[in-house]
Amino acid sequence: MENFTPYSALAGGALIGLAAALLMLFNGRIAGISGIIGNLLPPYQRSNVGWSLFFLGGLLLGALSSRLFDKNLTDIRIDMPLPVLLIAGLLVGYGTGLGGGCTSGHGVCGLARLSPRSAVATVVFMVVAGITVFIVRHLIGTGA
Amino acid sequence: MFKNLSALFCGILFGSGLVISQMVNPVKVLAFLDITGRWDPSLALVMTGALITFGVSYRLILRRSAPLLEQRFHLPTAVGFDARLLIGGALFGIGWGLSGFCPGAAIAAISYGHIEPVWFTLAMFGGIGLFRLIHVGKII
């Protein structure tokens, strides 16, 4: 557990929860990212396009500005070959569409609302993701 | 107008949370999912922080009859379990396990200036678009 970062994890998580709470307070909307992305794709519902665009623009802007304040200049690393990344992106997109939510909509908002559907979805995607990592890293991979 | 500004502000907080918690980094997410490897439980604490904050404030907010800038609260109405929920969750799980990216993290990761999160995000938009093309209209 040498890479465990409990304080930044809790603080960042609290900020995500606060963002979701304020979106509910002001706009009356669930902060589910996959659903918000869906609002920007056809068939469009006119009342959902504007705020969704601003939310996702803000998400990118918030990420950019937090990076400017990061004294450690933490970088991210992506090791997957491009085809794997593209297939994963398609699966994440189609799967969150079909399942009606992702880590934010089901995993945070749904769980906090004690929604049984979200609880089931969260268990399913967590367990399947864990199995996928196990297969990739320890069965077919180098165990890195 | 104000609805867009409040959404922008919430998006900024959300994106900051993803970067500060490092959930924007696939290495960090995959280290959480790899429970038989060198396990990094950080993501569980991100969820805990978000659940406590949203769980408490959500209950206070819903005491109001309406949100500040809308006529009513737009809450999910679906109940019960179906194959769609399970299959969708499983497909998302495979994609998340392969890449370490969930939808919000992928978009936030674009801020690091690497090309990979852009490809992932485009494919993800394609996947959600495909879902809407096939299913929406029938179920919404």
Interface residues (C-beta under 8 A of the other chain):
Chain A: M1 E2 N3 F4 T5 P6 S8 A9 L10 A11 G12 G13 A14 L15 I16 G17 L18 A19 A20 A21 L22 L23 M24 L25 F26 N27 G28 R29 I30 A31 I33 S34 I37 G38 L40 L41 P42 P43 G50 W51 S52 L53 F54 F55 L56 G57 G58 L59 L60 L61 G62 A63 L64 S65 S66 R67 D70 T74 D75 I76 R77 I78 D79 M80 L82 V84 L85 L86 I87 A88 G89 L90 L91 V92 G93 Y94 G95 T96 G97 L98 G99 G100 C102 T103 S104 H106 G107 V108 C109 G110 L111 A112 R113 S115 P116 R117 V120 A121 T122 V124 F125 M126 V127 V128 A129 G130 I131 T132 V133 F134 V136 R137 H138 G143
Chain B: F2 K3 N4 L5 S6 A7 L8 F9 C10 G11 I12 L13 F14 G15 S16 G17 L18 V19 I20 S21 Q22 M23 V24 N25 P26 V27 K28 L30 A31 L33 D34 I35 T36 G37 R38 W39 D40 P41 S42 L43 L45 V46 M47 T48 G49 A50 L51 I52 T53 F54 G55 S57 Y58 I61 L62 R64 A66 P67 L68 L69 E70 R72 F73 H74 L75 P76 A78 V79 G80 F81 R84 L85 L86 I87 G88 G89 A90 L91 F92 G93 I94 G95 W96 G97 L98 S99 G100 F101 C102 P103 G104 A105 A106 I107 A108 A109 I110 S111 Y112 H114 E116 P117 W119 F120 T121 L122 A123 M124 F125 G126 G127 I128 G129 L130 F131 R132 L133 H135 V136 G137
